[in-house]
Amino acid sequence: MNASCLPRPLADRRRGWFVRLVLVGFGQAGTAVGTGLLTGVFFTRLVAPQQGTWPFVLGAALLACAGTAAWLSRTEVVLAERLGQDYAHAVRLALFSRLAVGPEPARRGSTGVTVLRFVGDLSALRLWASRGLARLAVAVPLAAGCLVTLAVVNHTVGIPVAAVVVCGMGATLLRGHALRETTRQARRRRGQLAARVTDRVAHMPVVRAFGRGEDELRRIDRKGRQLRGAVVARSRVIGTVRGVAELTGAVAVTVALFVAAMTSAPPSIAATAVTIAGVLVVPLRDLARVLEYWQAARVARAKIEPVLTRPLLRTANRLPLRAGPGELRLVGVTVDGVLDDVTAVASPGQVIAVTGTGRSALLSVAAGLRNCDRGRVLLDSQDLAVVTEPDLRRAIGVMGSDLPLLRGTVAENLSYRVPDADPAELERVRELIGFDELLDTRVGDGGSGLPPGQGALLTLARALVGPPRLVVLDEPGAHLDHEVIDRAVARTQCAVLIATPDPDRFDRVDQVWHLEHGRLRV
């Protein structure tokens, strides 16, 4: 797999766990060789029986090999799970971090597809690390040790068995392309179904109100059938790969028996060869599964990498936001196809209505939620592009329809932008806007559990906690009375931008910014 912005599976402490897994593989190879050699000695003693304690000694040695193999197997499982979970955790943090600080368009898209990246794709990467890489680390030394031992014990047996193994692995690799394509198709169908189900479940009142339940059920049924077909097609390829591995192991044992018989090998040599050839079945089976996990991880990686390569809102060299009164200055701001060379100033204490096509985009740029293609956005003469994300978010309060309330309490939602806000500040804002609910009142997803008006008041209050240096309100009049907005805005000391299509708002503000064809007229 190519190097990319994804965390490396074998970085940091994971490298040490992988080395230990390789050592486990050599240990398992040693126990397999020991078991084979001891079995040969056992057969030699049976052919020429001797008195003494040798059965007890050989039996104890075989039990020691079995116990060691069991302990190594347990160690392999623990190390593999550590490796996989640690890698999945690193990817999860990287993915969430990029989504949290990426530009505003990057956060759009189906919730179902995004969840699939965090669940399905992340699971594929975890399995590749915990079962793919881990089994590769163990299976290769084990298989190599078995083949080398066969060649040393009896090369007449070892060479044909090695040829069978090479042919079997080659046949398995030939199915790699088909496995990757069927995995990609199954993943695409799963994403389509997840997106549809997640969206419709989230908006079930709309489905009920318009009587579209049966239609949606038919669509979900069709997509479910498509997913089932894709998964079954993938399972056929996986079954072929696993079947080839099982056949390779069985043929290897048969060839070892046949060659030993045809060459009149001593019973001890034949027993050793057959025992070691039988042990080969396990790593061959594991290597077939490695191919399965590798192809699934390649498909998952191709879906996650575009998210991690999207540009960041803030540059790498970020600086703390300097103290200031809260003057916003737009200098030649351009967003291709939306805003064209916008220049304006919002002074502290000013209330400005923003109207016209592109008003929401302008507010997103002013709030630092979206990068402009050209130009600069300055808050107290400091470019937002170089300000640290925590400082910027504390300085700018935002309210918009795409910023819903989160599950938790009223207090948790109020202080979400300023987590260390003291109870007195929360009470001040609650009284400022006339919010009636208590701070410990439970809030559901999107504000469910609150009356609609109270939910809108809470989103407004969340933007005013701090207090901020700049407040950006994207069409608050859609959910709140003008009097409520005016009362809250009048008691703030910072600049306030209000996106609105309502001309009745214009006589309630200090200034109107009108956008037409991307150009700003004040």
HELIX and SHEET records of a PDB file:
HELIX    1   1 ARG A   13  VAL A   47  1                                  35    
HELIX    2   2 TRP A   54  VAL A  101  1                                  48    
HELIX    3   3 GLU A  104  ARG A  107  5                                   4    
HELIX    4   4 THR A  111  LEU A  116  1                                   6    
HELIX    5   5 ARG A  117  ASP A  121  3                                   5    
HELIX    6   6 LEU A  122  LEU A  127  1                                   6    
HELIX    7   7 TRP A  128  LEU A  133  3                                   6    
HELIX    8   8 ALA A  134  VAL A  153  1                                  20    
HELIX    9   9 HIS A  155  LEU A  173  1                                  19    
HELIX   10  10 GLY A  176  ALA A  202  1                                  27    
HELIX   11  11 MET A  204  ALA A  209  1                                   6    
HELIX   12  12 GLY A  213  MET A  262  1                                  50    
HELIX   13  13 PRO A  267  VAL A  279  1                                  13    
HELIX   14  14 VAL A  281  LEU A  308  1                                  28    
HELIX   15  15 ARG A  359  ALA A  366  1                                   8    
HELIX   16  16 LEU A  384  VAL A  386  5                                   3    
HELIX   17  17 GLU A  389  ALA A  395  1                                   7    
HELIX   18  18 VAL A  410  LEU A  414  1                                   5    
HELIX   19  19 PRO A  423  ILE A  433  1                                  11    
HELIX   20  20 ASP A  445  GLY A  447  5                                   3    
HELIX   21  21 PRO A  452  LEU A  464  1                                  13    
HELIX   22  22 PRO A  476  ALA A  478  5                                   3    
HELIX   23  23 HIS A  482  ALA A  490  1                                   9    
HELIX   24  24 PRO A  503  ARG A  508  5                                   6    
SHEET    1   A 4 LEU A 339  ALA A 346  0                                        
SHEET    2   A 4 LEU A 328  VAL A 335 -1                                        
SHEET    3   A 4 ARG A 374  LEU A 379 -1                                        
SHEET    4   A 4 GLN A 382  ASP A 383 -1                                        
SHEET    1   B 6 ILE A 396  MET A 399  0                                        
SHEET    2   B 6 LEU A 470  ASP A 474  1                                        
SHEET    3   B 6 ALA A 495  ALA A 499  1                                        
SHEET    4   B 6 VAL A 351  GLY A 356  1                                        
SHEET    5   B 6 GLN A 511  GLU A 516  1                                        
SHEET    6   B 6 ARG A 519  ARG A 521 -1                                        
SHEET    1   C 2 GLY A 408  THR A 409  0                                        
SHEET    2   C 2 ARG A 442  VAL A 443 -1                                        
END                                                                             
